Amino acid sequence: MTQSNIVEGSLTSPLTAYSQERLVLSVPWANEDGTLVFGIQSVDAANNTSPLSNLVTARLQKPEELPKSNDTVIYIIVGLSVGVLIIAIIVISIIIVSKKKGKNGKNGVTKGAAYANNAYSKNEYA
């Protein structure tokens, strides 16, 4: 592994002693089963090399493929839903408009005429 395989973390800037480090690696052959063996060997500023650390093995398995979605079915469902919504809006609009026409004098009565009562006008008591 080299620095080019590191997604998160760094091989070239270690943390202080006894600190926990995290490296996220990109595996070039991730679509196949395989085994990785990890060990750490460090080199200090004076070019002193440490012995190889304990080895850790990681077994990788090829990820299962997700089933492919059928976009056509999704488009049909969304299209039908939008169509039903538009038709419902049109029907509701027609009902509202027809009710307003019925209140505004369809039967010869003008709006507000039902509330006019001349029996109590101010002129008769003045």
Secondary structure, DSSP 8 states (H G I E B T S, - for coil): --GGGEEES-SSS--STT-----EE--TTTTS-EEEEE----B-TT--B------EEEEE----------HHHHHHHHHHHHHHHHHHHHHHHHHHHHHHHHHTTTTS--TTGGG--GGG-HHHH-
